Amino acid sequence: MAARAILATALVAALSATVQPQQTSDDQSRREAARHYRAGQEFYASEKFDRAVEEFTKAIENDKLFTLAYYFLGQSYGNQRRYASAIKAYQDCIDACRAVYALRQTNRFEAERRREDTIRELRQTIEVLRTQTKRVSSLGSGLSLQTTQLEQQLQNLERSQTSVEAPFQAPAEVLLALGSALYHNNQIEEAEREWLASIEVNPKLGEAHNNLAALYLQQGRLDVAESELKLAEKYGVRVNPELKKDLKSARSRK
């Protein structure tokens, strides 16, 4: 079974809130969290999602602000079709991002340290996924997509600074993943809301445009479906030919 990205990647970002003292972790706990996170990545790349869930959960228990662990916990739940659990993991990820952003105002050193930690873990994660993609061809499409998304996020993080000047926006990739989990959980209106929110943050997020195109086609909103489909292609998504065919067929029946 190919690993499915409930769409894409997560990482340090931020809303504004107060960081509670118990949310911060000491060095030993953070090292333990990183160990469990890396073990979880190995299980995730090998499609052992139950074991991945265990390790990502332990990572979070040791570090409540480990945004990547929340994100991949959601991905693991999604691959198990445990969509309600995936939704909670993504929502918790956003909450952790909110707390990380607050550190920019209260503890710039800690905020910068967490950014550097995330960059390091992202590089390691990309290497794990890239290696597994080469090792097992059946996993290629799903892991390759995630690797590309993570590489883009890594570039963004490397360019970013721990500034408090820019207003908070929830991470586009997490909103995208949350929308997909909501959709699979038959929460259609909520899914559309999150996908729209994701492209407000990043208008070039092609997967969100692709998802919206499919949704609007299902709803018979053909003009906006076609518009979203064109945007998906513009931003690098290989749109399923069946989606194009279905849209064309729907137009011919009008």
C-alpha positions in Angstrom: 0.0 0.0 0.0 1.5 3.3 -1.0 2.0 5.8 1.7 -0.6 8.6 1.3 0.3 12.1 2.2 -2.8 13.7 3.6 -1.1 16.5 2.3 2.1 17.6 3.1 4.4 18.8 5.8 4.5 20.8 8.8 6.6 22.7 10.6 7.6 25.6 12.8 5.1 28.4 12.5 2.9 30.2 14.7 -0.3 31.9 16.0 0.0 34.2 19.1 -0.5 32.9 22.6 1.2 32.5 25.9 3.7 29.7 26.4 3.0 27.9 29.7 6.1 27.0 31.6 5.3 23.3 31.6 5.3 23.3 27.8 9.1 23.9 27.6 11.4 20.9 27.8 14.8 20.4 29.3 17.7 19.2 27.2 17.4 15.5 28.2 13.7 15.4 27.4 14.3 17.0 24.0 17.0 14.5 23.2 14.6 11.7 24.1 11.9 13.3 22.0 14.2 13.5 19.0 15.1 9.9 19.5 11.5 8.8 19.4 10.8 11.1 16.5 13.6 9.6 14.4 12.4 6.1 15.2 8.9 7.1 14.2 10.2 8.4 10.9 11.8 5.0 10.1 8.6 3.2 10.9 6.6 5.8 8.9 8.8 5.4 5.8 8.4 1.6 6.1 4.6 2.0 6.3 4.5 0.5 9.9 2.1 3.2 10.9 1.0 1.7 14.2 4.6 1.7 15.4 5.1 5.2 14.0 2.1 6.4 16.0 3.7 5.0 19.2 7.0 6.7 18.6 5.6 10.1 17.6 3.3 10.0 20.6 6.3 9.4 22.9 8.2 12.3 21.2 5.3 14.6 22.0 5.2 13.4 25.6 8.8 14.4 26.0 8.4 17.7 24.1 5.0 19.4 23.9 6.2 21.8 21.3 7.6 19.3 18.8 5.5 20.5 15.8 6.9 17.9 13.4 6.0 15.1 15.7 2.4 16.3 15.8 2.3 16.6 12.0 3.6 13.1 11.3 1.4 11.7 14.0 -1.5 13.0 12.0 0.0 11.6 8.8 0.3 8.2 10.4 -3.3 8.2 11.7 -4.5 9.2 8.2 -2.7 6.3 6.6 -4.6 4.1 9.1 -7.8 5.8 8.2 -8.2 7.0 11.7 -9.3 10.4 10.6 -10.8 11.7 13.8 -7.4 11.1 15.5 -5.6 12.7 12.6 -7.8 15.8 12.9 -6.9 16.1 16.6 -3.2 15.7 15.8 -3.2 18.5 13.2 -5.2 20.7 15.5 -2.7 20.0 18.3 0.1 20.8 15.8 -1.4 24.2 15.2 -1.7 24.8 18.9 2.0 23.9 19.3 2.9 26.3 16.5 0.9 29.0 18.3 3.0 28.4 21.4 6.3 28.5 19.4 5.3 31.8 17.9 4.7 33.2 21.3 8.3 32.4 22.1 9.4 35.0 19.6 8.0 37.6 21.9 9.0 36.1 25.3 12.2 34.1 24.5 13.9 34.8 21.2 16.8 32.5 22.0 14.4 29.6 22.6 12.5 30.4 19.4 15.6 30.5 17.3 16.8 27.3 18.9 13.6 25.5 18.0 13.9 26.8 14.5 17.4 25.3 14.2 16.2 22.1 15.8 13.4 21.8 13.2 15.8 22.5 10.3 18.0 19.7 11.6 15.1 17.2 12.0 13.7 18.2 8.6 17.0 17.4 6.9 17.2 14.0 8.6 13.5 13.3 7.7 14.1 14.2 4.1 17.0 11.8 4.0 15.0 8.9 5.5 12.1 9.4 3.0 14.5 9.8 0.1 16.3 6.6 1.0 13.1 4.6 1.4 11.7 5.9 -1.9 14.7 4.5 -3.7 14.6 1.3 -1.8 11.0 0.4 -2.4 9.5 1.5 -5.7 5.9 0.8 -4.7 6.2 3.7 -2.2 7.6 6.1 -4.7 4.8 8.5 -5.5 3.6 9.1 -2.0 7.0 9.5 -0.3 8.4 11.5 -3.3 5.6 14.0 -2.9 6.2 14.4 0.8 9.9 14.7 0.3 9.4 17.5 -2.2 7.1 19.3 0.1 9.5 19.0 3.0 12.4 20.3 0.9 10.3 23.4 0.1 9.5 23.9 3.8 13.2 23.4 4.7 14.1 26.2 2.3 11.5 28.5 3.8 12.7 27.8 7.3 16.4 28.4 6.3 15.4 31.8 5.0 13.1 32.8 7.9 14.1 34.7 10.9 12.5 34.7 14.4 10.8 38.1 13.8 7.7 39.2 15.6 6.9 41.8 12.9 5.0 39.5 10.6 1.5 38.5 11.8 0.8 34.9 12.6 -0.5 32.5 10.0 -1.1 28.9 10.7 1.2 26.6 8.6 -0.3 26.1 5.1 0.7 22.5 5.0 -1.0 21.7 8.3 -4.2 23.4 7.2 -4.0 21.4 4.0 -3.6 18.1 5.9 -6.3 19.0 8.4 -8.7 19.7 5.5 -8.0 16.4 3.9 -8.6 14.6 7.2 -11.8 16.5 7.7 -12.9 15.6 4.1 -12.3 11.9 4.7 -14.2 12.2 8.0 -17.2 13.5 5.9 -16.9 17.0 7.3 -17.0 18.6 3.9 -17.7 22.2 4.8 -14.9 22.2 7.3 -12.6 20.6 4.8 -13.3 23.4 2.3 -12.7 26.0 4.9 -9.3 24.6 5.8 -8.2 24.2 2.2 -9.2 27.8 1.4 -7.3 28.9 4.5 -4.2 27.0 3.3 -4.1 28.9 0.0 -4.6 32.2 1.8 -1.3 31.4 3.6 0.4 30.0 0.4 -1.5 30.8 -2.9 1.0 28.5 -4.7 0.1 25.4 -2.7 -1.0 23.3 -5.7 -2.3 20.3 -3.8 -4.9 22.6 -2.1 -6.1 23.9 -5.4 -6.3 20.3 -6.7 -8.4 19.2 -3.7 -10.7 22.2 -4.1 -11.1 21.4 -7.9 -12.2 17.9 -7.1 -14.6 19.1 -4.3 -16.2 21.7 -6.5 -16.7 19.2 -9.3 -18.5 16.9 -6.9 -20.7 19.8 -5.9 -21.5 20.8 -9.6 -19.6 24.1 -9.2 -18.0 23.7 -12.6 -16.6 27.2 -13.2 -14.7 27.4 -9.9 -13.6 23.7 -10.3 -12.0 24.5 -13.6 -10.4 27.6 -12.2 -8.9 25.6 -9.3 -7.8 22.9 -11.6 -5.8 25.4 -13.8 -4.2 26.8 -10.6 -3.2 23.3 -9.5 -1.5 22.7 -12.8 0.1 26.1 -12.8 1.7 25.4 -9.4 3.1 22.0 -10.4 0.5 19.4 -9.6 0.1 16.5 -12.0 -3.7 16.6 -12.1 -5.4 13.2 -12.5 -6.5 12.8 -16.1 -9.8 11.4 -14.8 -10.5 14.6 -13.0 -10.1 16.5 -16.2 -12.2 14.0 -18.1 -15.0 14.2 -15.5 -15.0 18.0 -15.6 -15.2 18.0 -19.4 -18.0 15.4 -19.3 -19.9 17.5 -16.7 -19.7 20.5 -18.8 -21.0 18.7 -21.9 -24.1 17.7 -20.0 -25.1 21.2 -19.1 
